[in-house]
């Protein structure tokens, strides 16, 4: 990604990114599983997320969808440094 693309991204805190991911997930997939935790962490020039293991097998599809939402948001949101 070039410098111009980086400047066009919205800059948000880890909490704001997590909230955006959760809002999209709830809107698209339904209620957030109560045992699912979302973590946002910075990388060298980007950010990523991790999810705590869900205890119910039905949450696996929810987790995969959340990770896809995060991948999509990573294109438009930059973690504040």
N, C-alpha and C positions, 0 to 999 in steps of 0.2 A: 504494500500500500504506500502511495506516495504522500509527501507532506501536505499537499493540497487536500487530499481525501481525509487525512487525519484532522485538519482544521475544520472540516465540515461536520464532524461528529459532535453530538451533544456531549458535554462533560458532566458526569454524575458521580456521586459517591457510591461506595459499595452498597450501602443501604438503599439508595435510590434505585440502583440497578436491580437489586433483589426484589424490591417492591414492584418494579415494572414487569419483571419476569412473572412474579406471582399474580399480578393483576391480569396479564394476558392469559396465564394458565387457567385461572378461575373462570374467566370469560369464555374461553374456548373448551375447557375440559371439565368444568364443574369444581366443586369444593376442593380446597387444598387438603391433602391427607394430613391428619394431625401429627403423625409420626415422621413426616418428611421434612428434613431441614435443608436449607439452601445456603451455600457459602460462596461468596464472591472473593476472588483473590487476584492480585495484580501479577502480571508477567512482565517481561522486559519492556515490551512495547504494546501490550494489549492486556486483556483480562480473561479470566475463565471462571467457571463455576463448578462446584461439586455438590452432590446430594448425599445426605446420610442414607444408609440402607433403609428401605421401607420394609415393614414387617409383613405386609400382606402381598401375596403374589399379584393381586389385581392392580397394585400400584406400579408395577414394572412398566406398563404402557404409559401411565401418567408420567413417570420419571423420564422415559424416552422422549415424550412430547415436550416436557419442560426443557430438556437439554437442547432440543431443536429450536425452541423459542429463544434460548440463550444464544445459540449460534447465529440466529437471525439478528438479534439485538446487538450483537458484538460488531456488526457491520455499521451500525449507526450511533452507538454509544461508546464513549471513551471514559475509562476510569480516571477520576481526578487523582493527581499525584501530589 
